[in-house]
Amino acid sequence: MSIVQNLKYSCKDKYLLAERYYAILSAANDLKLTQRELQLIAYTAIHGNMSYGSYREEFCKKYNTTAPTINNIISKLKRMGILVKEKGKIKVLPLLILKFEENLQLNIKLING
């Protein structure tokens, strides 16, 4: 027997939608990512990379953080395999990138046993 639950959540912008998506992945995989880590993953996925100084500055202003904090988070997320270095640019693992400008529907199946 399967139990089906439908949840609907509206997000005010693509950044919040991306954060929610990565928060769900984090919870489902027991990654224990912090809010700032989720924000960095979402921002990087939307912008394509986190290698440009202008992106880092904008992220710092948007989320009220510092460059050293970003560097520490990037290092941690690279060790976890969530961020990768591709052609000299720091990007989200391609498998984890979606178009956050569009509606998103997730189908999660948790199997008992």
Sequence and secondary structure as in RCSB ss.txt:
>XXXX:A:sequence
MSIVQNLKYSCKDKYLLAERYYAILSAANDLKLTQRELQLIAYTAIHGNMSYGSYREEFCKKYNTTAPTINNIIS
KLKRMGILVKEKGKIKVLPLLILKFEENLQLNIKLING
>XXXX:A:secstr
           SSHHHHHHHHHHHHHHHTT    HHHHHHHHHHHHHS S SHHHHHHHHHHHT  HHHHHHHHH
HHHHHTSEEEETTEEEE GGG   TTS           
